[in-house]
Amino acid sequence: MFSQDGSPADRTHPVPEAALEAALAPFGSSRMLPPEAYTSPDVFAWEQRNFFTGWQCAGFAADLDGPGAQRAEPVGSTSVLLVRGKDGVLRGFANTCRHRGHEILPCGGATTRRSVVCPYHAWSYTLEGDLFAAPGYDGAFDFDAAQFPLRALRVQEWHGYVFVDLSGQAPPLEEYLGALGDRLALHRPERLVVAARHTYVVRANWKTISENYQECYHCPEIHPELCAVSPPDSGENWYAPGAWVGGWMDIRPGMATMSLDGHSDGVLIPGLDEWSSTRVDYLGVFPNLLVSTHPDYVMTHRMAPLGPNRTWVECAWSFPVEATSRPGFDPAYAVDFWDVTNKQDWAACESVQRGMESGLASAGPLSPQEDGVYQFVTMVARGYAGQPVHVKPEAQPV
């Protein structure tokens, strides 16, 4: 649970104090988190109680299109029920019936109905979560349906994404995300159309996936396709308010986007300026969302940790409606490139995981090219220490 200021309520350090101090040392003299941060069931349980109860991405608002649309999405160690009401408002509920706890929908399931109905004993709720039918309870045991609404959760739509706060105590979403909205303003993901999705189960800790995402130090070794279209030594990272880390990289001259040969079968996202049309931004939102903005599409990775060494990842590709509405539009040019790249990354992350579990690993130093990793690691370390993850120190990495 989060405290009122957005910091973890459980202030017991899940890693040794000395390891925390080493991770929080100034950039250039700091160390990575210790191996137990990636392997220990106790650390993982602490993270689930603290990091994965505040604001997390639970999917796309467009997946709940119209009154009565309902979806169950993975969030942290549980699933949440998202429902679009008759008034158009998106609401979130615990995905559990108030009768015997049966799931309203299986995780990943979706339906559209005029009410929310439990498939076990047909308890039925309004789209606002109020119980209005409990078969067999008429006149029984002085039963009061008003006492058994679905458990409401804090939900907010933001730039086309759905965020859920399981704790109900996290800071306002805009405060939590800080300057991130400025980075997405030109691409406007809320007006894009999801045209493809892939899901993966990566045999690695969720933090390793985020750390890998924040640097291209590894790119010359494992990503020949990426390096052919984007110089791995280009770009730089930002340091800005909010619970996110990110930076940008160039697309090589003469190439339109990130695809296997640099061509695009889509269209430029309307409203982009000249610089945004020649680069890719990589944005990591703590704890479970990675967003990369391209000239012609936006790619999203959404994560749900399954254990210390397993992470569910959904990768989705969104394109302008001007592209998706064209006859014969095929998103494969983007999907194929990133499926290759994703699998290269997953193999590297899984190797890191095996190394961490070897019993012989230790916390290593960061290179000058890994300032984004440093920002992420210190965010995690501040959270371990009981500090709000979205409040960054004034001094930035140099």
C-alpha positions in Angstrom: 0.0 0.0 0.0 1.1 3.6 -0.7 1.1 6.3 2.0 -0.7 9.6 1.3 2.5 11.1 -0.2 2.8 8.2 -2.7 5.7 6.5 -0.9 5.6 2.8 0.0 3.8 2.3 3.3 6.1 -0.6 4.2 9.3 1.1 5.0 11.3 -2.0 5.9 14.2 -2.2 3.4 13.9 -5.4 1.3 17.6 -5.2 0.5 20.6 -4.6 2.7 21.3 -1.0 3.7 24.8 -1.1 2.2 23.5 -2.2 -1.2 20.9 0.5 -1.1 23.5 3.1 -0.4 25.7 1.8 -3.2 22.8 2.0 -5.7 22.0 5.6 -4.6 25.7 6.8 -4.9 26.4 9.5 -7.5 26.4 8.4 -11.1 29.9 7.1 -12.0 30.5 5.6 -8.5 27.2 3.8 -8.0 26.4 0.1 -8.3 23.5 -1.9 -9.7 20.9 -3.4 -7.3 22.2 -6.6 -5.6 21.3 -10.0 -7.1 18.6 -10.7 -4.4 16.6 -7.7 -5.7 16.0 -9.9 -8.9 15.8 -13.3 -7.3 14.4 -13.2 -3.8 10.8 -14.2 -3.2 10.8 -11.9 -0.2 11.9 -8.8 -2.3 9.3 -9.7 -4.9 6.5 -10.0 -2.3 7.6 -6.6 -0.9 7.4 -5.1 -4.4 4.0 -6.5 -5.0 2.8 -5.0 -1.8 4.3 -1.6 -2.4 5.2 -0.9 -6.0 2.3 -2.8 -7.6 -0.5 -1.3 -5.6 -0.2 2.3 -6.8 -0.7 3.7 -10.3 -0.2 1.1 -13.0 -1.3 0.9 -16.6 -4.2 -1.5 -17.1 -4.6 -1.2 -20.9 -6.1 1.0 -23.5 -9.3 3.1 -23.1 -10.3 2.3 -26.7 -10.7 -1.4 -25.7 -13.8 -0.3 -23.8 -15.7 1.3 -26.6 -19.3 2.2 -25.7 -21.6 1.6 -22.8 -21.6 -1.9 -21.3 -18.0 -2.7 -22.5 -16.3 -4.8 -19.9 -12.7 -6.2 -19.7 -10.6 -7.9 -17.0 -7.0 -6.9 -17.1 -3.9 -8.0 -15.2 -2.6 -5.5 -12.7 0.2 -6.4 -10.3 -0.7 -9.7 -8.7 -4.4 -9.5 -9.4 -6.9 -8.6 -12.1 -9.2 -5.6 -12.3 -12.6 -5.3 -14.0 -13.0 -2.2 -16.2 -16.5 -1.2 -17.2 -17.8 1.6 -19.4 -21.0 3.1 -18.0 -24.1 4.4 -19.7 -22.7 7.9 -19.0 -19.5 7.0 -20.9 -17.4 7.1 -17.7 -14.9 4.3 -17.3 -15.0 2.7 -13.9 -12.8 0.1 -12.2 -13.8 -2.7 -9.8 -12.2 -5.6 -8.1 -12.7 -8.5 -10.4 -14.5 -10.6 -7.8 -18.2 -11.1 -7.0 -19.4 -10.0 -3.6 -21.1 -13.4 -3.1 -18.5 -16.1 -3.1 -15.5 -14.3 -4.8 -15.8 -15.8 -8.3 -14.2 -13.7 -11.0 -16.6 -11.6 -13.0 -14.5 -12.2 -16.1 -11.4 -14.4 -16.6 -8.3 -12.3 -16.7 -8.0 -11.1 -20.3 -11.7 -11.7 -21.0 -14.1 -9.2 -22.4 -17.8 -8.8 -23.0 -20.5 -6.1 -23.7 -23.7 -6.3 -21.6 -26.2 -4.0 -20.1 -25.2 -5.2 -16.7 -22.3 -6.9 -14.9 -23.1 -10.6 -14.2 -21.2 -13.1 -12.2 -21.2 -16.4 -14.1 -21.2 -18.5 -11.0 -24.6 -17.7 -9.3 -25.8 -14.9 -11.6 -25.4 -12.1 -9.1 -26.0 -9.0 -11.2 -24.7 -5.5 -10.9 -25.4 -2.2 -12.7 -22.6 -0.7 -14.8 -22.0 1.5 -11.9 -21.3 -1.5 -9.6 -24.5 -1.6 -7.6 -26.0 -5.1 -6.9 -29.6 -5.3 -8.2 -30.2 -9.0 -8.4 -29.2 -11.9 -6.2 -31.2 -15.0 -7.2 -32.9 -16.8 -4.3 -32.3 -14.0 -1.8 -35.8 -12.5 -2.0 -36.9 -12.1 1.6 -34.1 -14.2 2.9 -32.1 -13.4 6.0 -33.0 -9.7 6.0 -30.7 -9.4 2.9 -29.9 -5.8 1.9 -28.4 -5.7 -1.7 -27.2 -2.1 -1.1 -24.5 -3.5 1.3 -22.9 -5.6 -1.5 -21.8 -3.4 -4.4 -18.7 -4.3 -6.4 -15.6 -3.0 -4.8 -14.7 0.3 -6.6 -11.2 1.1 -7.6 -9.6 4.4 -8.6 -9.3 4.6 -12.4 -8.3 7.3 -14.8 -7.9 7.6 -18.6 -4.7 9.4 -19.7 -3.6 9.9 -23.3 -5.6 6.8 -24.3 -4.2 4.6 -21.6 -6.1 3.3 -18.5 -4.4 3.7 -15.1 -5.5 2.0 -11.9 -4.6 2.7 -8.4 -5.3 -0.4 -6.3 -4.4 1.4 -3.0 -6.6 4.4 -3.5 -3.8 6.4 -1.8 -1.4 7.3 -4.6 -0.9 10.9 -5.5 -3.0 12.4 -8.3 -2.0 10.8 -11.6 -0.9 14.0 -13.2 1.5 14.7 -10.3 2.7 11.1 -10.4 3.5 11.2 -14.1 4.9 14.8 -13.9 6.3 16.0 -17.3 5.6 12.8 -19.2 2.5 14.3 -20.8 4.8 16.8 -22.5 6.7 14.0 -24.2 3.5 12.4 -25.6 1.7 15.6 -26.6 2.7 15.6 -30.3 2.1 11.9 -30.9 -1.3 11.9 -29.1 -1.6 8.1 -28.6 -5.2 8.7 -27.6 -6.2 9.2 -31.2 -4.2 6.2 -32.5 -5.6 2.7 -33.3 -4.2 -0.5 -31.9 -3.6 -2.7 -35.0 -1.5 -5.6 -33.5 -0.6 -7.2 -30.2 1.8 -9.9 -29.1 2.1 -11.4 -25.7 5.3 -12.9 -24.2 6.2 -14.5 -20.9 9.8 -13.5 -20.2 11.8 -15.7 -17.8 13.3 -12.6 -16.1 12.6 -10.1 -13.4 10.5 -7.2 -14.4 13.2 -4.7 -13.4 15.7 -6.3 -15.7 13.3 -5.8 -18.6 13.0 -2.1 -17.7 16.7 -1.7 -17.3 17.4 -3.3 -20.7 14.9 -0.9 -22.2 16.7 2.2 -20.9 20.1 1.7 -22.7 21.5 0.9 -26.1 24.9 0.1 -24.7 24.0 -3.5 -25.6 22.7 -2.8 -29.1 25.8 -3.3 -31.2 26.2 -6.8 -29.6 22.7 -8.2 -30.0 20.6 -5.9 -32.3 22.0 -5.8 -35.8 18.6 -4.9 -37.3 18.1 -2.0 -34.9 21.6 -0.7 -35.5 21.0 -0.7 -39.2 18.2 1.8 -38.9 19.1 3.7 -35.7 22.7 4.7 -34.6 23.1 3.1 -31.2 25.3 6.0 -30.0 22.7 8.6 -30.9 20.4 10.6 -28.6 20.4 11.3 -24.9 18.2 10.9 -21.9 16.0 13.4 -20.2 15.8 14.1 -16.5 12.4 15.5 -15.7 9.7 15.3 -12.9 7.6 12.2 -12.5 7.8 8.5 -12.1 9.3 7.9 -15.5 12.6 7.6 -17.3 13.3 8.2 -20.9 15.4 9.4 -23.8 15.5 9.5 -27.6 17.5 8.0 -30.5 17.9 9.1 -34.1 16.6 7.3 -37.2 19.3 7.1 -39.8 19.1 9.6 -42.7 17.1 8.3 -45.7 15.1 5.9 -43.5 11.5 6.6 -42.5 11.0 4.5 -39.3 12.0 1.5 -37.3 11.4 -1.4 -39.6 13.7 -4.2 -41.0 14.7 -2.0 -44.0 13.7 1.5 -42.7 10.6 1.8 -44.9 7.1 2.6 -43.6 3.8 1.2 -44.8 2.0 3.7 -42.7 1.7 7.5 -42.6 3.4 10.2 -40.5 1.5 10.8 -37.3 -0.3 14.1 -37.9 1.1 17.1 -36.1 4.6 16.0 -35.6 7.4 18.6 -35.9 10.5 18.0 -38.0 12.6 16.6 -35.2 9.9 14.2 -33.9 9.7 12.9 -37.5 13.3 11.7 -37.4 13.7 10.1 -34.0 12.2 7.5 -31.5 11.5 8.3 -27.9 11.8 5.5 -25.3 9.8 6.2 -22.2 9.6 3.9 -19.1 6.7 4.6 -16.7 7.2 3.1 -13.3 6.4 0.3 -12.6 4.8 -1.4 -15.6 4.6 0.6 -18.8 7.1 1.2 -21.6 6.2 3.5 -24.5 8.2 4.2 -27.6 7.0 6.9 -30.0 8.0 6.6 -33.7 7.2 8.9 -36.6 4.4 6.7 -37.8 3.4 4.5 -34.8 3.5 4.1 -31.1 4.6 0.9 -29.5 3.6 0.0 -25.9 4.9 -2.7 -23.6 2.7 -3.4 -20.6 4.1 -5.7 -17.9 2.7 -7.8 -15.0 5.2 -9.6 -12.8 4.4 -13.3 -12.3 7.3 -14.1 -10.0 10.8 -13.0 -9.2 11.9 -14.6 -12.5 8.9 -14.4 -14.8 7.1 -11.4 -16.3 4.1 -11.3 -18.6 4.5 -8.7 -21.3 1.9 -7.4 -23.8 3.4 -5.5 -26.8 0.9 -3.4 -28.8 1.4 -1.3 -31.9 -0.8 1.8 -32.5 -1.1 3.7 -35.8 -2.9 6.8 -37.1 -6.5 6.2 -38.3 -5.3 7.7 -41.6 -3.2 4.5 -42.0 -5.4 1.8 -40.4 -8.5 2.9 -42.5 -6.6 2.4 -45.8 -7.6 -0.8 -47.7 -5.1 -3.5 -47.2 -3.1 -1.7 -44.4 -0.7 -4.2 -42.8 1.2 -3.3 -39.6 3.7 -6.1 -40.2 6.5 -3.8 -41.2 6.6 -2.5 -37.6 5.5 -5.6 -35.8 8.1 -7.9 -37.5 10.9 -5.6 -36.7 10.1 -5.3 -33.0 9.2 -8.9 -32.6 12.7 -9.8 -33.7 14.1 -7.1 -31.4 11.9 -8.1 -28.5 13.1 -11.7 -28.7 16.7 -10.6 -28.8 16.1 -8.5 -25.7 14.2 -11.3 -23.9 17.1 -13.7 -24.5 19.5 -11.2 -23.0 17.2 -10.5 -20.0 16.8 -14.3 -19.4 20.6 -14.7 -19.5 20.9 -11.9 -16.9 18.4 -13.7 -14.8 20.3 -17.0 -14.9 23.4 -15.1 -14.0 21.7 -13.5 -11.0 20.5 -16.8 -9.8 23.9 -18.5 -10.2 25.0 -17.6 -6.6 28.1 -16.0 -8.1 26.8 -12.6 -9.3 27.4 -9.3 -7.6 26.2 -5.7 -8.2 28.2 -4.2 -11.1 29.1 -0.6 -12.1 27.3 1.4 -14.7 28.9 2.7 -17.9 28.6 6.4 -19.0 26.0 5.2 -21.5 23.7 3.8 -18.8 22.5 7.0 -17.2 18.9 6.0 -18.0 19.5 2.7 -16.1 20.9 4.8 -13.2 17.7 6.9 -13.2 15.6 3.7 -13.1 17.7 1.9 -10.5 17.7 4.9 -8.2 13.9 5.2 -8.5 13.6 1.6 -7.3 16.1 2.2 -4.6 14.3 5.3 -3.3 11.1 3.3 -3.2 12.9 0.6 -1.2 14.0 3.3 1.2 10.4 4.5 1.7 10.6 7.6 -0.5 8.1 8.6 -3.2 9.3 7.2 -6.5 7.9 10.1 -8.5 9.9 12.7 -6.6 13.4 12.9 -8.1 16.4 14.6 -6.5 17.3 18.0 -7.9 20.7 16.9 -9.0 20.7 14.9 -12.2 23.2 12.4 -13.6 26.2 13.9 -15.4 
